[in-house]
Amino acid sequence: MASKVDKMVQRAIYLAGPGNLGYSQGNDRWNVWENGSGDCASYNLSCAKWAGIPIGGATFTGDLMDELPKVGWKEIPLSNRHYGCLVCRPKTATRGGHVAMMISDNDDVAEALGNEFGGIMGGKPGDQTGNEVLTRKYNGFATRCIEPPAWAYEDEDAPAPEPEPEPKRPEDEPDYMINGNQMFRLYNQFTGDHMFTSSPAERDAMVKDGWTSEGIAWNIDNNILPVYRLFNSYTAQHMFTTSLEECNSLIDNEWQYEGVVDYGYKNSSKGGPIYRYYNKQNGDHMFTTETAEGENLVKNGWTSEGIAWNRMK
């Protein structure tokens, strides 16, 4: 696994070792390849460019701190220097410049120092002494530090993430969950959630997990109005609705569609009403056929949301 920064650092280490890069500030300073020549700036900038990290208009120590930020590099405090950063003393009219590359988080650097004569011009290509371009401990020369773009640290060899599957929706995949002709009601004292299921097996499993069975809520008849069940994994709440629009809106807000759990009638002439109440304190919805229970819920701060659907009598 490797990032562009890894490749840049590996290139710098290679040229400072087996690649035998020599030092020159002459016309051959951009011949940064095996047995070639470069100075401190062209060496570091060429390694970045070779790895695919843009260097923009940067050419030497007098402009790289101004030019590199234009292509995504970021100046950071020198004390925060780390792997992949360039540490720099910019060239001025009265002072020479220098730059080196951090090749570890422990102050190891790669840098080009001078030719075989201890100068900057007139040397032969390639490293004649083994010390023209080398790796060593940072000696504290720098006054500024700049790091490559954040994306250049990302692993290029990592497999592309699998796309998130489209959420299941009732119109695409009607996952019917009706397993009998009775709807059971359960209560979770830890989350405050109420749950409804027609499956005796699901009811029994939930009771084993600590839910309290509250008996039969109503009887089920296979009629024309499906009741959708959804679950919010963040709040551990369940929701029931006959509205396809509301169901899809909840799915868009990261609720999980769990299927059709009941059927109801659209109007009260067909069957008895099931009332819906909302608890704004914990986000729970409660469904009941009992008006007395509903009145008690309202007295305890729940909000009546009217008839959810109508059941068989």
Contacts in CASP RR format, 6 or more apart in sequence:
PFRMAT RR
TARGET T0000
AUTHOR 0000-0000-0000
METHOD contacts of the structure
MODEL  1
MASKVDKMVQRAIYLAGPGNLGYSQGNDRWNVWENGSGDCASYNLSCAKW
AGIPIGGATFTGDLMDELPKVGWKEIPLSNRHYGCLVCRPKTATRGGHVA
MMISDNDDVAEALGNEFGGIMGGKPGDQTGNEVLTRKYNGFATRCIEPPA
WAYEDEDAPAPEPEPEPKRPEDEPDYMINGNQMFRLYNQFTGDHMFTSSP
AERDAMVKDGWTSEGIAWNIDNNILPVYRLFNSYTAQHMFTTSLEECNSL
IDNEWQYEGVVDYGYKNSSKGGPIYRYYNKQNGDHMFTTETAEGENLVKN
GWTSEGIAWNRMK
1 155 0 8 1.000
1 157 0 8 1.000
1 158 0 8 1.000
2 10 0 8 1.000
2 155 0 8 1.000
2 156 0 8 1.000
2 157 0 8 1.000
3 152 0 8 1.000
3 153 0 8 1.000
3 154 0 8 1.000
3 155 0 8 1.000
3 156 0 8 1.000
4 51 0 8 1.000
4 52 0 8 1.000
4 53 0 8 1.000
4 148 0 8 1.000
4 152 0 8 1.000
4 153 0 8 1.000
4 156 0 8 1.000
5 51 0 8 1.000
5 53 0 8 1.000
5 83 0 8 1.000
5 84 0 8 1.000
5 148 0 8 1.000
5 152 0 8 1.000
5 153 0 8 1.000
7 50 0 8 1.000
7 51 0 8 1.000
7 52 0 8 1.000
8 47 0 8 1.000
8 48 0 8 1.000
8 50 0 8 1.000
8 51 0 8 1.000
8 52 0 8 1.000
8 53 0 8 1.000
8 84 0 8 1.000
8 101 0 8 1.000
8 148 0 8 1.000
8 152 0 8 1.000
9 47 0 8 1.000
9 83 0 8 1.000
9 84 0 8 1.000
9 101 0 8 1.000
9 103 0 8 1.000
9 110 0 8 1.000
11 47 0 8 1.000
11 50 0 8 1.000
11 51 0 8 1.000
12 43 0 8 1.000
12 44 0 8 1.000
12 47 0 8 1.000
12 101 0 8 1.000
12 103 0 8 1.000
12 110 0 8 1.000
13 103 0 8 1.000
13 110 0 8 1.000
13 135 0 8 1.000
15 21 0 8 1.000
15 32 0 8 1.000
15 33 0 8 1.000
15 34 0 8 1.000
15 43 0 8 1.000
15 47 0 8 1.000
15 133 0 8 1.000
16 110 0 8 1.000
16 133 0 8 1.000
16 134 0 8 1.000
16 135 0 8 1.000
17 127 0 8 1.000
17 133 0 8 1.000
17 134 0 8 1.000
17 135 0 8 1.000
19 34 0 8 1.000
19 35 0 8 1.000
20 34 0 8 1.000
20 35 0 8 1.000
20 36 0 8 1.000
20 126 0 8 1.000
20 127 0 8 1.000
21 32 0 8 1.000
21 33 0 8 1.000
21 34 0 8 1.000
21 35 0 8 1.000
21 36 0 8 1.000
21 37 0 8 1.000
21 38 0 8 1.000
21 43 0 8 1.000
21 112 0 8 1.000
21 126 0 8 1.000
21 127 0 8 1.000
21 132 0 8 1.000
21 133 0 8 1.000
22 35 0 8 1.000
22 36 0 8 1.000
22 37 0 8 1.000
22 38 0 8 1.000
22 112 0 8 1.000
22 115 0 8 1.000
22 125 0 8 1.000
22 126 0 8 1.000
22 127 0 8 1.000
22 128 0 8 1.000
22 132 0 8 1.000
22 133 0 8 1.000
23 37 0 8 1.000
23 38 0 8 1.000
23 39 0 8 1.000
23 112 0 8 1.000
23 113 0 8 1.000
23 114 0 8 1.000
23 115 0 8 1.000
23 119 0 8 1.000
23 120 0 8 1.000
23 123 0 8 1.000
23 127 0 8 1.000
23 132 0 8 1.000
23 133 0 8 1.000
24 31 0 8 1.000
24 37 0 8 1.000
24 38 0 8 1.000
24 39 0 8 1.000
24 115 0 8 1.000
24 120 0 8 1.000
24 121 0 8 1.000
24 122 0 8 1.000
24 123 0 8 1.000
24 125 0 8 1.000
25 38 0 8 1.000
25 39 0 8 1.000
25 120 0 8 1.000
25 121 0 8 1.000
26 37 0 8 1.000
26 39 0 8 1.000
26 120 0 8 1.000
26 121 0 8 1.000
26 122 0 8 1.000
28 36 0 8 1.000
28 37 0 8 1.000
28 38 0 8 1.000
28 125 0 8 1.000
29 37 0 8 1.000
29 38 0 8 1.000
29 39 0 8 1.000
29 42 0 8 1.000
30 38 0 8 1.000
30 42 0 8 1.000
30 46 0 8 1.000
31 37 0 8 1.000
31 38 0 8 1.000
31 125 0 8 1.000
32 38 0 8 1.000
32 42 0 8 1.000
32 43 0 8 1.000
32 46 0 8 1.000
32 47 0 8 1.000
32 50 0 8 1.000
35 125 0 8 1.000
35 126 0 8 1.000
36 125 0 8 1.000
36 126 0 8 1.000
37 123 0 8 1.000
37 125 0 8 1.000
37 126 0 8 1.000
38 46 0 8 1.000
38 112 0 8 1.000
38 133 0 8 1.000
39 60 0 8 1.000
39 112 0 8 1.000
39 114 0 8 1.000
39 120 0 8 1.000
40 61 0 8 1.000
40 97 0 8 1.000
40 98 0 8 1.000
40 99 0 8 1.000
40 100 0 8 1.000
40 111 0 8 1.000
40 112 0 8 1.000
40 113 0 8 1.000
41 58 0 8 1.000
41 59 0 8 1.000
41 60 0 8 1.000
41 61 0 8 1.000
41 64 0 8 1.000
41 99 0 8 1.000
42 59 0 8 1.000
42 60 0 8 1.000
43 110 0 8 1.000
43 111 0 8 1.000
43 112 0 8 1.000
43 133 0 8 1.000
44 86 0 8 1.000
44 99 0 8 1.000
44 100 0 8 1.000
44 101 0 8 1.000
44 110 0 8 1.000
44 111 0 8 1.000
45 55 0 8 1.000
45 58 0 8 1.000
45 59 0 8 1.000
45 64 0 8 1.000
47 101 0 8 1.000
48 54 0 8 1.000
48 55 0 8 1.000
48 148 0 8 1.000
49 55 0 8 1.000
51 152 0 8 1.000
52 152 0 8 1.000
53 148 0 8 1.000
53 149 0 8 1.000
53 152 0 8 1.000
54 71 0 8 1.000
54 72 0 8 1.000
55 64 0 8 1.000
55 67 0 8 1.000
55 68 0 8 1.000
55 71 0 8 1.000
56 67 0 8 1.000
56 68 0 8 1.000
56 70 0 8 1.000
56 71 0 8 1.000
57 63 0 8 1.000
57 67 0 8 1.000
57 70 0 8 1.000
57 71 0 8 1.000
58 64 0 8 1.000
58 67 0 8 1.000
58 68 0 8 1.000
59 67 0 8 1.000
60 91 0 8 1.000
61 88 0 8 1.000
61 89 0 8 1.000
61 90 0 8 1.000
61 91 0 8 1.000
61 96 0 8 1.000
61 97 0 8 1.000
61 98 0 8 1.000
61 99 0 8 1.000
62 90 0 8 1.000
62 91 0 8 1.000
62 92 0 8 1.000
62 97 0 8 1.000
64 86 0 8 1.000
64 88 0 8 1.000
64 90 0 8 1.000
64 99 0 8 1.000
64 146 0 8 1.000
65 75 0 8 1.000
65 88 0 8 1.000
65 90 0 8 1.000
65 144 0 8 1.000
65 146 0 8 1.000
68 86 0 8 1.000
68 146 0 8 1.000
69 75 0 8 1.000
69 146 0 8 1.000
71 149 0 8 1.000
72 149 0 8 1.000
73 146 0 8 1.000
73 147 0 8 1.000
73 148 0 8 1.000
73 149 0 8 1.000
74 146 0 8 1.000
74 147 0 8 1.000
74 149 0 8 1.000
75 144 0 8 1.000
75 145 0 8 1.000
75 146 0 8 1.000
75 147 0 8 1.000
76 85 0 8 1.000
76 145 0 8 1.000
76 146 0 8 1.000
76 147 0 8 1.000
77 145 0 8 1.000
78 87 0 8 1.000
78 142 0 8 1.000
78 143 0 8 1.000
78 144 0 8 1.000
78 145 0 8 1.000
80 145 0 8 1.000
81 87 0 8 1.000
81 102 0 8 1.000
81 107 0 8 1.000
81 138 0 8 1.000
81 142 0 8 1.000
81 145 0 8 1.000
82 102 0 8 1.000
82 105 0 8 1.000
82 147 0 8 1.000
83 102 0 8 1.000
83 103 0 8 1.000
83 104 0 8 1.000
83 105 0 8 1.000
84 101 0 8 1.000
84 102 0 8 1.000
84 103 0 8 1.000
84 147 0 8 1.000
84 148 0 8 1.000
85 101 0 8 1.000
85 102 0 8 1.000
85 145 0 8 1.000
85 146 0 8 1.000
85 147 0 8 1.000
85 148 0 8 1.000
86 99 0 8 1.000
86 100 0 8 1.000
86 101 0 8 1.000
86 102 0 8 1.000
86 145 0 8 1.000
86 146 0 8 1.000
86 147 0 8 1.000
87 99 0 8 1.000
87 100 0 8 1.000
87 101 0 8 1.000
87 102 0 8 1.000
87 109 0 8 1.000
87 138 0 8 1.000
87 140 0 8 1.000
87 141 0 8 1.000
87 142 0 8 1.000
87 144 0 8 1.000
87 145 0 8 1.000
88 97 0 8 1.000
88 98 0 8 1.000
88 99 0 8 1.000
88 142 0 8 1.000
88 143 0 8 1.000
88 144 0 8 1.000
88 145 0 8 1.000
88 146 0 8 1.000
89 95 0 8 1.000
89 96 0 8 1.000
89 97 0 8 1.000
89 98 0 8 1.000
89 99 0 8 1.000
89 141 0 8 1.000
89 142 0 8 1.000
89 143 0 8 1.000
89 144 0 8 1.000
90 97 0 8 1.000
90 143 0 8 1.000
90 144 0 8 1.000
91 97 0 8 1.000
98 111 0 8 1.000
98 141 0 8 1.000
98 142 0 8 1.000
99 111 0 8 1.000
99 142 0 8 1.000
100 109 0 8 1.000
100 110 0 8 1.000
100 111 0 8 1.000
100 138 0 8 1.000
100 141 0 8 1.000
100 142 0 8 1.000
101 109 0 8 1.000
101 110 0 8 1.000
101 111 0 8 1.000
102 108 0 8 1.000
102 109 0 8 1.000
102 138 0 8 1.000
103 109 0 8 1.000
103 110 0 8 1.000
103 135 0 8 1.000
107 137 0 8 1.000
107 138 0 8 1.000
108 135 0 8 1.000
108 136 0 8 1.000
108 137 0 8 1.000
108 138 0 8 1.000
109 135 0 8 1.000
109 136 0 8 1.000
109 137 0 8 1.000
109 138 0 8 1.000
110 133 0 8 1.000
110 134 0 8 1.000
110 135 0 8 1.000
111 133 0 8 1.000
111 134 0 8 1.000
111 135 0 8 1.000
111 136 0 8 1.000
112 132 0 8 1.000
112 133 0 8 1.000
113 131 0 8 1.000
113 132 0 8 1.000
113 133 0 8 1.000
113 134 0 8 1.000
114 120 0 8 1.000
114 132 0 8 1.000
115 121 0 8 1.000
115 122 0 8 1.000
115 123 0 8 1.000
115 124 0 8 1.000
115 128 0 8 1.000
115 132 0 8 1.000
116 123 0 8 1.000
116 124 0 8 1.000
116 128 0 8 1.000
116 129 0 8 1.000
116 132 0 8 1.000
117 123 0 8 1.000
126 132 0 8 1.000
127 133 0 8 1.000
167 251 0 8 1.000
167 256 0 8 1.000
167 257 0 8 1.000
168 175 0 8 1.000
168 251 0 8 1.000
168 256 0 8 1.000
168 257 0 8 1.000
169 247 0 8 1.000
169 248 0 8 1.000
169 251 0 8 1.000
169 257 0 8 1.000
170 226 0 8 1.000
170 228 0 8 1.000
170 244 0 8 1.000
170 247 0 8 1.000
170 248 0 8 1.000
170 257 0 8 1.000
170 259 0 8 1.000
170 260 0 8 1.000
171 244 0 8 1.000
174 226 0 8 1.000
174 259 0 8 1.000
174 260 0 8 1.000
175 257 0 8 1.000
175 258 0 8 1.000
175 259 0 8 1.000
175 260 0 8 1.000
176 259 0 8 1.000
176 260 0 8 1.000
177 197 0 8 1.000
177 198 0 8 1.000
177 199 0 8 1.000
177 229 0 8 1.000
177 258 0 8 1.000
177 259 0 8 1.000
177 260 0 8 1.000
177 261 0 8 1.000
178 198 0 8 1.000
178 220 0 8 1.000
178 222 0 8 1.000
178 260 0 8 1.000
178 261 0 8 1.000
178 262 0 8 1.000
178 263 0 8 1.000
179 197 0 8 1.000
179 198 0 8 1.000
179 199 0 8 1.000
179 200 0 8 1.000
179 201 0 8 1.000
179 202 0 8 1.000
180 198 0 8 1.000
180 199 0 8 1.000
180 220 0 8 1.000
181 198 0 8 1.000
181 219 0 8 1.000
181 220 0 8 1.000
181 221 0 8 1.000
182 198 0 8 1.000
182 216 0 8 1.000
182 218 0 8 1.000
182 219 0 8 1.000
182 220 0 8 1.000
183 196 0 8 1.000
183 197 0 8 1.000
183 198 0 8 1.000
183 216 0 8 1.000
183 217 0 8 1.000
183 218 0 8 1.000
183 219 0 8 1.000
183 220 0 8 1.000
183 261 0 8 1.000
183 262 0 8 1.000
184 196 0 8 1.000
184 197 0 8 1.000
184 198 0 8 1.000
184 200 0 8 1.000
184 203 0 8 1.000
184 213 0 8 1.000
184 214 0 8 1.000
184 215 0 8 1.000
184 216 0 8 1.000
184 217 0 8 1.000
185 194 0 8 1.000
185 195 0 8 1.000
185 196 0 8 1.000
185 213 0 8 1.000
185 214 0 8 1.000
185 215 0 8 1.000
185 216 0 8 1.000
185 217 0 8 1.000
185 287 0 8 1.000
186 194 0 8 1.000
186 195 0 8 1.000
186 196 0 8 1.000
186 197 0 8 1.000
186 203 0 8 1.000
186 206 0 8 1.000
186 207 0 8 1.000
186 211 0 8 1.000
186 212 0 8 1.000
186 213 0 8 1.000
186 214 0 8 1.000
187 193 0 8 1.000
187 194 0 8 1.000
187 195 0 8 1.000
187 211 0 8 1.000
187 212 0 8 1.000
187 214 0 8 1.000
188 194 0 8 1.000
188 195 0 8 1.000
188 210 0 8 1.000
188 211 0 8 1.000
188 212 0 8 1.000
188 236 0 8 1.000
189 212 0 8 1.000
191 235 0 8 1.000
191 236 0 8 1.000
191 237 0 8 1.000
191 282 0 8 1.000
191 284 0 8 1.000
192 282 0 8 1.000
192 284 0 8 1.000
193 236 0 8 1.000
193 237 0 8 1.000
193 238 0 8 1.000
193 284 0 8 1.000
194 238 0 8 1.000
194 284 0 8 1.000
194 285 0 8 1.000
194 286 0 8 1.000
194 287 0 8 1.000
195 206 0 8 1.000
195 211 0 8 1.000
195 238 0 8 1.000
196 217 0 8 1.000
196 229 0 8 1.000
196 238 0 8 1.000
196 240 0 8 1.000
196 261 0 8 1.000
196 262 0 8 1.000
196 287 0 8 1.000
197 203 0 8 1.000
197 206 0 8 1.000
197 261 0 8 1.000
198 220 0 8 1.000
198 261 0 8 1.000
198 262 0 8 1.000
203 213 0 8 1.000
207 213 0 8 1.000
217 287 0 8 1.000
217 288 0 8 1.000
217 289 0 8 1.000
218 274 0 8 1.000
218 289 0 8 1.000
218 311 0 8 1.000
219 311 0 8 1.000
219 312 0 8 1.000
220 262 0 8 1.000
220 263 0 8 1.000
220 311 0 8 1.000
220 312 0 8 1.000
221 263 0 8 1.000
221 264 0 8 1.000
221 311 0 8 1.000
221 312 0 8 1.000
222 263 0 8 1.000
223 263 0 8 1.000
223 264 0 8 1.000
223 265 0 8 1.000
223 270 0 8 1.000
223 312 0 8 1.000
224 263 0 8 1.000
224 264 0 8 1.000
224 265 0 8 1.000
224 266 0 8 1.000
225 242 0 8 1.000
225 263 0 8 1.000
225 264 0 8 1.000
225 265 0 8 1.000
225 266 0 8 1.000
225 309 0 8 1.000
226 242 0 8 1.000
226 260 0 8 1.000
226 262 0 8 1.000
226 263 0 8 1.000
226 264 0 8 1.000
227 240 0 8 1.000
227 241 0 8 1.000
227 242 0 8 1.000
227 260 0 8 1.000
227 261 0 8 1.000
227 262 0 8 1.000
227 263 0 8 1.000
227 264 0 8 1.000
227 308 0 8 1.000
227 309 0 8 1.000
228 240 0 8 1.000
228 241 0 8 1.000
228 242 0 8 1.000
228 244 0 8 1.000
228 247 0 8 1.000
228 257 0 8 1.000
228 259 0 8 1.000
228 260 0 8 1.000
228 261 0 8 1.000
229 238 0 8 1.000
229 239 0 8 1.000
229 240 0 8 1.000
229 257 0 8 1.000
229 258 0 8 1.000
229 259 0 8 1.000
229 260 0 8 1.000
229 261 0 8 1.000
230 238 0 8 1.000
230 239 0 8 1.000
230 240 0 8 1.000
230 241 0 8 1.000
230 247 0 8 1.000
230 250 0 8 1.000
230 251 0 8 1.000
230 255 0 8 1.000
230 256 0 8 1.000
230 257 0 8 1.000
230 258 0 8 1.000
231 237 0 8 1.000
231 238 0 8 1.000
231 239 0 8 1.000
231 255 0 8 1.000
231 256 0 8 1.000
231 258 0 8 1.000
232 238 0 8 1.000
232 239 0 8 1.000
232 250 0 8 1.000
232 254 0 8 1.000
232 255 0 8 1.000
232 256 0 8 1.000
233 254 0 8 1.000
233 256 0 8 1.000
234 254 0 8 1.000
235 283 0 8 1.000
237 282 0 8 1.000
237 283 0 8 1.000
237 284 0 8 1.000
237 285 0 8 1.000
238 285 0 8 1.000
239 250 0 8 1.000
239 255 0 8 1.000
239 285 0 8 1.000
240 261 0 8 1.000
240 262 0 8 1.000
240 285 0 8 1.000
240 287 0 8 1.000
240 308 0 8 1.000
241 247 0 8 1.000
241 250 0 8 1.000
241 308 0 8 1.000
242 264 0 8 1.000
242 308 0 8 1.000
242 309 0 8 1.000
247 257 0 8 1.000
251 257 0 8 1.000
262 309 0 8 1.000
262 311 0 8 1.000
264 270 0 8 1.000
264 309 0 8 1.000
264 310 0 8 1.000
264 311 0 8 1.000
264 312 0 8 1.000
265 271 0 8 1.000
265 309 0 8 1.000
265 310 0 8 1.000
265 311 0 8 1.000
265 312 0 8 1.000
266 309 0 8 1.000
266 310 0 8 1.000
267 310 0 8 1.000
268 307 0 8 1.000
268 310 0 8 1.000
270 310 0 8 1.000
270 312 0 8 1.000
271 310 0 8 1.000
271 311 0 8 1.000
271 312 0 8 1.000
271 313 0 8 1.000
272 289 0 8 1.000
272 310 0 8 1.000
272 311 0 8 1.000
272 312 0 8 1.000
272 313 0 8 1.000
273 289 0 8 1.000
273 307 0 8 1.000
273 308 0 8 1.000
273 309 0 8 1.000
273 310 0 8 1.000
273 311 0 8 1.000
274 287 0 8 1.000
274 288 0 8 1.000
274 289 0 8 1.000
274 307 0 8 1.000
274 308 0 8 1.000
274 309 0 8 1.000
274 310 0 8 1.000
274 311 0 8 1.000
275 287 0 8 1.000
275 288 0 8 1.000
275 289 0 8 1.000
275 291 0 8 1.000
275 294 0 8 1.000
275 304 0 8 1.000
275 305 0 8 1.000
275 306 0 8 1.000
275 307 0 8 1.000
275 308 0 8 1.000
276 285 0 8 1.000
276 286 0 8 1.000
276 287 0 8 1.000
276 304 0 8 1.000
276 305 0 8 1.000
276 306 0 8 1.000
276 307 0 8 1.000
276 308 0 8 1.000
277 285 0 8 1.000
277 286 0 8 1.000
277 287 0 8 1.000
277 288 0 8 1.000
277 294 0 8 1.000
277 297 0 8 1.000
277 298 0 8 1.000
277 302 0 8 1.000
277 303 0 8 1.000
277 304 0 8 1.000
277 305 0 8 1.000
278 284 0 8 1.000
278 285 0 8 1.000
278 286 0 8 1.000
278 302 0 8 1.000
278 303 0 8 1.000
278 305 0 8 1.000
279 285 0 8 1.000
279 286 0 8 1.000
279 301 0 8 1.000
279 302 0 8 1.000
279 303 0 8 1.000
280 303 0 8 1.000
281 301 0 8 1.000
285 305 0 8 1.000
286 297 0 8 1.000
286 302 0 8 1.000
287 308 0 8 1.000
288 294 0 8 1.000
288 297 0 8 1.000
289 311 0 8 1.000
294 302 0 8 1.000
294 304 0 8 1.000
297 304 0 8 1.000
298 304 0 8 1.000
END
